[in-house]
Structures are given as C-alpha cells and as structure tokens.
C-alpha cells in the first residue's frame, strides 16, 4: 500500500495533471507527469471499464500497480505527480510483465 502522502486523491489534482501533464505511452500503460513543487511524489492510477467490466479485475490491476510503485518510490524522482492510465490488454499480463512495463514507461519519462 502506498503511504498516504504519496497518493493523488482529489479530483482537482487529477484534473491538473491530465490538463497540464506530459504524456508517455507504453504497451499497456499511458503515463501523465507534472511537477508538483512538493518534496515528494504522488501517484494516481486509472483503470477504466474498457480494460474490464469486472470490478474485481480492475481492482486487482490497481493493487498490483500500487505495489510496483511502492517498491520503486525510493528510485523515483521527487516532486512530481504521476498518473498511470491503463490500456486494454493489461488484464492479461502477469505481475513481472507489469513491473517491466512500469519500469519501461518511467524510464521513458526520465523519472527513474
């Protein structure tokens, strides 16, 4: 579980990152990044119904992504807001594949 300070929660914060953030696309993930001028990074995860109609599967994907981000928090650049948006096909990926995909997209965005 991500620490409370490392979570994006407010709709306003999500909207700012969506509007002003820079985007990076991977195979099954789309990443939006924006500087937040805080001393720590915050993360948000969006798993839409296009990925799966079943809430159980969407929540499983969110839990996996949160765990991956929690492990990488110390390596991720401080002071950025990051939103991970999942794309269809991610529900068929295993944990290791997800971990590699997150790593690839974060490197592409030069956050790691």
Secondary structure as the mmCIF struct_conf table of DSSP 4:
data_model
#
loop_
_struct_conf.conf_type_id
_struct_conf.id
_struct_conf.beg_label_comp_id
_struct_conf.beg_label_asym_id
_struct_conf.beg_label_seq_id
_struct_conf.end_label_comp_id
_struct_conf.end_label_asym_id
_struct_conf.end_label_seq_id
HELX_RH_3T_P HELX_RH_3T_P1 UNK A 4 UNK A 6
STRN STRN1 UNK A 7 UNK A 7
HELX_RH_AL_P HELX_RH_AL_P1 UNK A 11 UNK A 20
STRN STRN2 UNK A 22 UNK A 25
BEND BEND1 UNK A 27 UNK A 28
STRN STRN3 UNK A 29 UNK A 35
BEND BEND2 UNK A 38 UNK A 40
STRN STRN4 UNK A 42 UNK A 46
TURN_TY1_P TURN_TY1_P1 UNK A 49 UNK A 51
BEND BEND3 UNK A 53 UNK A 53
HELX_RH_AL_P HELX_RH_AL_P2 UNK A 55 UNK A 72
TURN_TY1_P TURN_TY1_P2 UNK A 73 UNK A 75
BEND BEND4 UNK A 76 UNK A 76
HELX_LH_PP_P HELX_LH_PP_P1 UNK A 77 UNK A 77
BEND BEND5 UNK A 78 UNK A 79
STRN STRN5 UNK A 80 UNK A 86
TURN_TY1_P TURN_TY1_P3 UNK A 88 UNK A 89
HELX_RH_3T_P HELX_RH_3T_P2 UNK A 90 UNK A 92
HELX_RH_AL_P HELX_RH_AL_P3 UNK A 95 UNK A 108
TURN_TY1_P TURN_TY1_P4 UNK A 109 UNK A 110
#
